[in-house]
Amino acid sequence: MDTTKIRKEAEEKMNMTLEFLEETFSRIRAGRANAHILDGIRVEYYGSLVPLSNVATVTTPDAKTILVQPWEKNMLRVVEKAIQDSDVGITPENNGEVIRLGIPPLTEERRKQLVKQTKQEAEEAKISIRNARREGIDELKKAVKDGLPEDMGKDGENELQKLHDIYIKKVDEKFALKEKEILTV
């Protein structure tokens, strides 16, 4: 068994965890208009559920507004209802052409809740990164039993630990940025 292959697999898992964390963070609204908070919304379109972005243009003209412009006029009511039924928590305003979402300012209590939620997501990402490291180390130990020299096994473990430390640091940096974004009034 090749140690670089084990290292690459672990790094790939850690990288996927980081990408998932970034996507999760983008859906947490921080009092500023962000089109990503609508990413999870699905709309009924010709008999099937499709993402909102497949039937409308979503833009943020300013820091407090999200505009949703359906490509077909008859989709206006359907899109509006989908937004109302979602867990976004913002009431859409329909003017007959576009749907406007006014982003309300966050209360101090809500900011603290969002920071707590963000911290939980970051912690889950760290756990996932630790699991990737542990799986890699287990594979290395198995490879040592199957004939890989012990010093190569130890070197591989050290590399996995360095990789782990790098990715944990990245998670902490992303959390710090998101926390700052949420707490900025």
N, C-alpha and C positions, 0 to 999 in steps of 0.2 A: 504494500500500500504506500502510495506517495504522499509525503507530508504536505507538499504544496497543494495537492488536490483537496485534502482535508481542510487546509487553510482557506482555499478559494470558496469551498462550499459554505464554511462558517461565515466568511466575509459577505457572501451573497445573501445569506439569511439576515445578517445584521443590516445590510444595505436596504433590503426589502422592508425590514422593520422601521428604518428611518424614513423611508418613502411613505409608508402607511401612517406614521406619526405626523408627517408634514400634511398629508391629506386630511387627517383627523383635525389637526389644528386649524386648517383653512376653513373648516365648517363651523368652528366655534366663533360666534360673532363677538366682536370686541367694541361695540358701540360705533363702529365705522362701517359704512356700506361696503359689502364684499359679495360679489356675485356667487361665490362658492357656497354660501349658506343655502342656496337653492338647488345645489347639485343632487341632493337626495330625492327631490320631488319627481314623481312620475305622473304622466298625463295620459288619459284615455284618448287614443288617436286611431281612428279607423279600426276599432275592435281590439287593439293591443295597447299595453302600457309602455310608454316610451319616456326617456328622460326629458325634462322640460327644455333642455337646450336643443333637442331635436325638432321642436315645433315653434320656438320663439327665440328672439335675440334678447339676451340679458346684458344690460349695461349699467354702469354706475356713473351718472353724470356729475355727481358731487359726493361729498363724504357722508351725507345723511339720506341719500335716495338711491333706490335700485329701480330701474325701469325694465319692464318685461313687455316686449312687443311681439305678439304672436304673428306668424307669417300669414295665417289665414284669419279673416275677421270672425268666422264662426267659432274659432277656438278661444276667443276672448273669455267667455263665461266658463268654459271647461278649465282653462288655465287658472282663472281666478278662484274657482272652487277647489282646485288641487292645492293651491297655495294656502287657502283658508283651512283645509282639512289637514295640512301638514303640521309638523311640530316646530315650525319656524317661529311662531308666536307673533307674527306681524300681520295686521289686517290690511289687505290690499285695497287700493282705491282704483276704480275702473272709470275712465273718462270716455269710453266708447272706442278708443283707438289704442291706448296703451294702459298697462297696469302699473301703478306707481306704489312702491313700498317705502314708506317713511321709516327710517331707522330711529327708534326712540333712544334718547340718551340712557345709559345704564345707571341704575342706582348703585350706591356703594355696596349694598348687600348682594346685589346681582353680580357685581364685579368680583366680590370675594368667592361667590359660588363658582363663577367661571374659572377663577384661578385654581380653585380646589379641583374642578373637573380636569383642567389642563394638567395639573400636577399628577392626578391619577393616571391620565393617558401616558404621561412621560414615564411614570413608574412602571406601567405595563410594558412599555417599550424596552425599558432597562431589563426587566425580567426576561423578555424575549431574547435580548442580546446575550444575557447570561446563559440562557438555555442553549443558544447556538454555540457558545464557548464550551459549555459542559459536554454537549454532544460531540464536538470536535475532539476534546480531550479524551472522551471515552473511546472514540475511534482510534486515536493515537495509542492508547493503552492496549487496545486489542491488537493493533498492528505490531506493537513491541512484543506481545506474547507470540505473534505469528512470525517473528524473526527480524523485525525492524530493530536496528541497533538502538540501545537505550539512550545514548547521547542525542541521536536524531529525534527520538521521542520527546526528550526534555526540551530540545531546541524548538520543536513544533509547539509544545505547550507554552513556552515563553512567547513565541510569536502570536499564538492565540490570545494570550493574556494582553499583549501590547495592542492587538486589534480590538479586543474588548474595551480596553481603557480609552482608545481613540473614539469608539462609537458611543460609549457612555458619556464622554465629554461633549460629543456632538448633540446628544439628547439634552444634556443640561443646558447647552447654549441655546438650542431651539426653545426649550421651556422658558429660559430667562427672557428671550426676545418676545415670546407670546405673552408672558406675564406682564412685561413692560407695556406691550400694546394694549392689553386689557385694562391695566391700571391707569393709563394715560387718559386724562379727562379732556 
